Amino acid sequence: MTNEQYQEAIEWLFIQAPNYQIEGQKAYKPGLDNIIKLCDFFGNPQQKIQCIHIGGTNGKGSSSNMLASVLQEAGYKVGLYNSPHLIDFTERIKVNGKNCDKEFVFNFIQKLKTLPKEIRPSFFEFTTIMAFEYFYDQKVDFAIIEVGLGGRLDSTNIIKPLVSAITNVQLDHQNILGDTIEEIAYEKAGIIKANIPVVSGDENDTVKNILQQKAAQENADFIDAALLKTELTSDLKGIYQQKNIRVVAALIEELRKLNIRINDKDIENGLLKVHENTGFIGRWFEFSKNPLTICDTAHNQAGLEYVFSQLNSIHLHKHIILGFVNDKKIDEVMQLLPENSEFYFAKPAIHRGRHPKEYEDLLIQAGITYKLFDSVQEAYLSAKEKCTTDEMIFIGGSNFVVGEFLEKNLQIS
């Protein structure tokens, strides 16, 4: 297999399958019928691996990578399924921090081309069965599976995990999951299964009650991680990570109850070596020190509140690069923008990317100093040229903005 053949196979996958990341709501296929047929076609590999299921609006990526790092420190072979990818497709499927083998991806796509015509999967369903098959093929001890979108109807919900977690419930993807916290909590609670413990990291009593009620219906132990006190810290430096650490600590205790050996040193080291062990980037990621350049994939109101609050605690003049996709409520973001900043708004280079000219009226109303750009890279180069050594740059607003920035600049930094 040549690199050109691999790229052609990946392009085929993107073209054949409706992709939510690119197309948005019209590509979303709720329900488990397709993934059930897919898994049956491939011999149900998800039933042959031990899984841990992690959902939630924010924090599921960080939590799953933290847990993977801890389990790796304990000596286990760990599969990790996250989405979306920032730079390369193979980031979605990892074993012990190493991206999925491209030869496997290429060969598996050839198998996908032989699917019966009655099975018409989405892009995410394709990648989910690919992850299950890879983890089975690699004989992982544990597979940590991150929910793609929602929970109840998400294609990852075909698994029967050892333990589940719901990091939190916030307003996001309302056009699919519902307009209220209650509706979204119901969808997230859909991953709670009979007699399987569930960890909750949410501090909202309304959300807790919905998750607890679902757990009670399923006779599933409900563990409230928000009540945990812990001194543990991580190399992931976002202030919001303390909430995720509590979720991970609670998950580890549930795994220990299943006689899975994880000692305290594994936990401490694992949390401090997340980037080293898993290659996880994009969450309060320090791209450079001179000038200080931070990027973070927070992209909804709740996530951006945490990130902008942390930015406000840094007493430097800021050059902030932001971009959004079509379904984000930008008017809410305008109310959160950090002080002592000038802004560079850019269009993410995907079909769903929203050009800042479309929401310039909101920028004018906000009374901020701003410039508009056709691409993230143009915005970054402009900010970098203007930024002095005693100022900083921030890049965010979307996974796609951060991914685009890292793809252009990470290798040459």
C-alpha positions, 0 to 999 in steps of 0.5 A: 500500500502506498501513501497515495493509495491510503489517501484515496481510500480515506477520500472514498470513505469521506465521500461514500458516507454521510459525515456529520463533521462535514455536513452537519445534521443531514448526515446524522443517522440516529438509531442503532439499526445500521451499526447492529447490521455492521457489527453482525457483518463483521462478527460482532467484535465489540462483544469480544473486547472489554469496554468502558463507555464515556459520554457527556457534552464536554470533557469526554475526550479528556476523561477518556485519554486520562483513563487510558494513560492510567491503565497504560501505566498499570501495564494494560494494552488500551484501545482508545476511540475518540472523535473528531480527529484534529489532523489525521484520521488515524488519531480516532483509533489508538492503541497505547497512544499509537495511531491506528495502523494505516495498512489496517485502515486501508485493508478495512476500507476495502472490506467496507466496499463489499458491504451489502447494499441494504447497509448504508452506514454513516461515516461515524458508523464506519469508523466505529466498527473499524475501531471495534475490529482494530481493538479486537485484532490488537487484543487490547485488555480494555477499549475506552469508547467515547460517545460520538453525539448524544448517547441513546441513539449513538452508534457506540451504544451497541457495547456492553461496557464494564462501567460507563461515565457521563462527564456533564450535560450542557446545551450543545447540538440542540438541533439534534438532541433537544432545546433544553438541558432536560432533553439533552440529559435524557439522550445522554442517559441513554448509555446507562445499561442494566446492572452496569455502574455509571459515573456522573460528573455533573453538578446540576441537580436537575441533570443528576436527578434525570441520570439517577432516575435512569440508573434506578430504572436499570438497577445500575449503581450511580456514582456522583463524582462531583462529590469526590475530593481529590488532590490529584493533578494532570499535565492537562492544564485547563482549569476545567480538568479538575472536574474530569479528574474526579470522573476518572478517579471514580471510574478507576474505583469502579474498575478496582471493584472488578478486581482490575489491578490499578495502584495509586502510583499508576493513577498519579503517574498516568494523570501526569503523563497523558500527553506522553502516553496518549498523544492527546492535544488540543485541550489548553495545549501550549503550542509555544512559549514565545509568544505564549500560544494556547489552543483549545477545542472548546466550542460550546457556551459551557466549554468556552466559559471555562476557557475564557475565564482562564484566559481572563486570569492571564494578565497579558494582552491577548490576540484571540483567533476564533472560528465557528461552524454553522450550527453554533449560537454565536450570539451567546459566545459574544457575551463571553469574550475575554477582556484586554483582547483583540480578535481575529475571526476566521472561516474554518476550512470545512463545508460547515465552516461559517464565514465571519462576514455572516455574523459581523453585525454581532461583532459590531454590537459587541464593541470589540476590536476585530479583523476578518479572515478567509482562513485560520492560517491567515488569521494566525499569521496576522496575529503572530506578526502583531503579537509582541513578546509580552502578549499572547495568542489563543486559537479556538472556537471549534475542533476544526479551527484548532485542527487546521492550525495544528496541521499547518504549524505543528510540524514546523514549530 
